[in-house]
């Protein structure tokens, strides 16, 4: 369970980083 939460956190961090890099608004609904 804890590892799943960590993986989810890493995925969200990666998604936010991608959002900053691309400035693409299509990722916003996924947050």
N, C-alpha and C positions, 0 to 999 in steps of 0.2 A: 504493500500500500504506500509506504513512504517513498519507495523508489518510483512509483507511478507519479506521485506528486512532484518529485524532483524532475522527472522527465517532462511533465507538463509545464513546470516553471521554466525549464531550459527551452522548450518549444516556444513559449510565450515571449521569452527574452529574445530568441532568434527572430521571431516574427516582428517584434518591435524594432529590432535592429534593421531588418529588411525594410520596414516602413520608413525609417529615418533615411536609409540609403536611397530608396527609390522615390520617396515622396508620393507614393501611389495610394490613392484613397480607397482602393478596392479591398484592402486588408482590414479597414476599420470595422466593418460589421463582424469580423471574426473575433475581435477583441471583446 
